[in-house]
């Protein structure tokens, strides 16, 4: 039989604390209107001190597993996308495996910054299509608030915390139609985070924070995401009009709008969570997908384009018949 990867469950988690633009404007020179006009963000969720990437991943993962009515022991592989792991090692994937109490599966992390969930979906899809796995749990989880310099208004306004998850299973019905992933290290200095364990400033203080040259990142992102749209449509011999939903990485409303314009899609066909979640890096696409599935916007049989762009630079897409 022809083997496809099909989404059988989704999940998501957002921490309880909400940090608004007004809150940030009390500590740095900015305002709600300035932030919203340039990014589309009004608030973001911030992890509590006791929360970790793996603890948030567990909540999102259990939601996805429950939605799929899947037994834990049926999961063959756990892939966690994160740039903010609990530990250098063991992997957050292994820590999630322990939290879930699954003994007989493989677990590992991948790091592709904001494109992480797309990369993880692509890897999971290959495992299932090759026959090496029947069920794969994919989770994107980030605590970006801990690698943001809250005195730097160019970056602290952008990021939030959260986790999203999908459970994929082998199917004879079409599910993931194709995935496309790319990277180009030439741009490594435009968006990066030094290793917090070794990076210090002139005073010897920890300096492992996100650094970004926003205007340059914006230009590359818009052009790159335009190309990935063309690549995805061409690979599937599909017209723009056949896509029902766009689920983009939630980085900036102007980048999202540019991609929608490329597809000739109304913003009503775009899942946007940016306003209340900010940029949750590798978690954002799966969080948005989960929200639209659970509120009934995305229906079975519809064609959904997921896409993301992140530090590296990395970028990618996944075309799914849900």
HELIX and SHEET records of a PDB file:
HELIX    1   1 UNK A   21  UNK A   25  1                                   5    
HELIX    2   2 UNK A   32  UNK A   39  1                                   8    
HELIX    3   3 UNK A   53  UNK A   68  1                                  16    
HELIX    4   4 UNK A   72  UNK A   74  5                                   3    
HELIX    5   5 UNK A   92  UNK A  100  1                                   9    
HELIX    6   6 UNK A  113  UNK A  115  5                                   3    
HELIX    7   7 UNK A  116  UNK A  130  1                                  15    
HELIX    8   8 UNK A  144  UNK A  146  5                                   3    
HELIX    9   9 UNK A  153  UNK A  156  1                                   4    
HELIX   10  10 UNK A  185  UNK A  187  5                                   3    
HELIX   11  11 UNK A  214  UNK A  235  1                                  22    
HELIX   12  12 UNK A  240  UNK A  242  5                                   3    
HELIX   13  13 UNK A  253  UNK A  262  1                                  10    
HELIX   14  14 UNK A  267  UNK A  269  5                                   3    
HELIX   15  15 UNK A  274  UNK A  277  1                                   4    
HELIX   16  16 UNK A  281  UNK A  283  5                                   3    
HELIX   17  17 UNK A  284  UNK A  294  1                                  11    
SHEET    1   A 5 UNK A   4  UNK A  13  0                                        
SHEET    2   A 5 UNK A 161  UNK A 171 -1                                        
SHEET    3   A 5 UNK A 135  UNK A 143 -1                                        
SHEET    4   A 5 UNK A  77  UNK A  81  1                                        
SHEET    5   A 5 UNK A 106  UNK A 110  1                                        
SHEET    1   B 2 UNK A  17  UNK A  20  0                                        
SHEET    2   B 2 UNK A  43  UNK A  46 -1                                        
SHEET    1   C 5 UNK A 176  UNK A 183  0                                        
SHEET    2   C 5 UNK A 314  UNK A 321 -1                                        
SHEET    3   C 5 UNK A 303  UNK A 310 -1                                        
SHEET    4   C 5 UNK A 245  UNK A 248  1                                        
SHEET    5   C 5 UNK A 270  UNK A 271  1                                        
SHEET    1   D 2 UNK A 191  UNK A 193  0                                        
SHEET    2   D 2 UNK A 210  UNK A 212 -1                                        
END                                                                             
